Amino acid sequence: MGPVPELDSRADACARRLHEADAALLASHIDADGLTSAAVASTALERAGIAHEVCFKKQLDDAEIADLAAREFDTVLFTDFGSGQLDAIAAHEAAGDFEPVIADHHQPADAETEYHLNPLLSGIDGASELSGAGAAYVLARALAADDDDGEYDTDNRDLAALAVVGAVGDMQAVDGELVGANRAIVEEGAAAGVLEEGTDLALYGKQTRPLPKLLEYASEVRIPGITNDQQGAISFLQDLPVELQADGDWRRWVDLSDEEKRTVASALLQRAITRGVPANKAERLVGTTYTLTREQPGTELRDASEFSTLLNATARYERADVGLAVCLGDRGDAFDRARRLLSNHRRNLSEGLETVKQLGVEREEYVQWFDAGEEIRETIVGIVAGMALGVDGVDPDRPILAFARKNDEETKVSSRGTGRLVGRGLDLSAVMGEASRAVGGDGGGHDVAAGATIPAGEEESFVERADAIIAEQLDG
């Protein structure tokens, strides 16, 4: 039995089909959740002796599905997408092009197929309780269970670490913590010795950033005099009874002793409150962390959040192969390449955020938005939109839409919300789907983050329709 009993029968059916395949084509999405989904599934297929190839798609539309069909595999395994395109996939199945097996967590289209593993079909929230990598992990556990030779005594539980990276990368940590089916995967990973759950400072970069940069760039909770203030962050640290440097270099959070960490965290909380940060918000400075215990301390791979960002820095720049190689264990050339891509990714995000500050944000009654045109890559504009929610002049309690040009005919739309807004009824997946189709496009995703592609020139009509839908959701 796997970590999510409600999905066992579906996972077992999918596993049996894959064992029957002559060879499978594994197709996955390009974000962190998609990459980890592919890595989990590919590792499980290899261990089960199932021949397969892996490919990645930026989006899954009719043309891309037809491309998969043209590769003439008898079975196509879709991870982290496929459910929302089930109607088009089912048409190829009916035509005998391939047998689909789907391990996804997005809202299914109005069609059916026999081998479909999706938490939503079992009453589990696919936006906050199980990611695409989580669905792939449930399938991996079923594939291991079907292997009778006992070669893998972990029953693929070691793959739980990658599933957690995918969930964190898919923003499924509710108030900083994984819940529901994700929680069961965390427990299996801990039992397998590949994961450690703890309570620590909830800031990004604890493994790799020098202490002043860790505090200066912290966007989780904005602290006046420290956030976005290099000298302020240094002055704050210098007032503490903590050794800040070693051999002339700034220490990182991971380099501190437990006592030193408590000293810094306590002082940071106190500083936040004395500078006017509400106590309930200041408390978010400390939260749940997920450590990959088999990875080298002080590297991006040791922390689930940093690992997911590293993966985003590969596939979003057309190097999904690099991200997959890292997930599969390459700590040499692929890891070095991923780090270089990450450096470039951070630079682009910083420049993108500056672009938003310069453009400003337009506000409708319920939604705010900006149009980056060609100034921000369409593959990262959603990340920039999420970051913008922490910028002065941007309302953190209002959903944000971001436009970026894909080509002369199409515009990419990304949307981001907050857990509090979702609690009030916000569902950006429905907003993106309905508003995009109203202007001749298509879209979907999750309640807190979603995307769409629309015809160029329809941006204002899209905003108008999205604003009306959000009004119904929040006031309905």
HELIX and SHEET records of a PDB file:
HELIX    1   1 PRO A    5  LEU A    7  5                                   3    
HELIX    2   2 ASP A    8  GLU A   20  1                                  13    
HELIX    3   3 ALA A   32  ARG A   47  1                                  16    
HELIX    4   4 ASP A   62  ALA A   69  1                                   8    
HELIX    5   5 LEU A   86  ALA A   94  1                                   9    
HELIX    6   6 PRO A  119  SER A  122  5                                   4    
HELIX    7   7 GLY A  132  ALA A  145  1                                  14    
HELIX    8   8 ARG A  157  LEU A  159  5                                   3    
HELIX    9   9 ALA A  160  GLY A  169  1                                  10    
HELIX   10  10 ALA A  181  ALA A  192  1                                  12    
HELIX   11  11 LEU A  211  GLU A  216  1                                   6    
HELIX   12  12 GLN A  230  GLN A  238  1                                   9    
HELIX   13  13 TRP A  253  ASP A  255  5                                   3    
HELIX   14  14 ASP A  258  THR A  274  1                                  17    
HELIX   15  15 ALA A  279  ALA A  282  1                                   4    
HELIX   16  16 GLU A  283  LEU A  285  5                                   3    
HELIX   17  17 ALA A  304  ALA A  315  1                                  12    
HELIX   18  18 ALA A  320  CYS A  327  1                                   8    
HELIX   19  19 ASP A  333  LEU A  359  1                                  27    
HELIX   20  20 VAL A  381  ALA A  388  1                                   8    
HELIX   21  21 GLY A  419  ARG A  424  1                                   6    
HELIX   22  22 LEU A  428  ALA A  438  1                                  11    
HELIX   23  23 GLU A  459  ASP A  475  1                                  17    
SHEET    1   A 5 HIS A  52  PHE A  56  0                                        
SHEET    2   A 5 ALA A  24  SER A  28  1                                        
SHEET    3   A 5 THR A  75  THR A  79  1                                        
SHEET    4   A 5 GLU A  99  ALA A 103  1                                        
SHEET    5   A 5 HIS A 116  LEU A 117  1                                        
SHEET    1   B 2 LEU A 195  LEU A 201  0                                        
SHEET    2   B 2 VAL A 286  LEU A 292 -1                                        
SHEET    1   C 2 GLN A 245  ALA A 246  0                                        
SHEET    2   C 2 ASP A 249  TRP A 250 -1                                        
SHEET    1   D 6 GLU A 362  ARG A 363  0                                        
SHEET    2   D 6 GLN A 368  ASP A 371 -1                                        
SHEET    3   D 6 ILE A 400  ARG A 405  1                                        
SHEET    4   D 6 GLU A 410  ARG A 416 -1                                        
SHEET    5   D 6 ALA A 449  PRO A 455 -1                                        
SHEET    6   D 6 ASP A 442  GLY A 445 -1                                        
END                                                                             
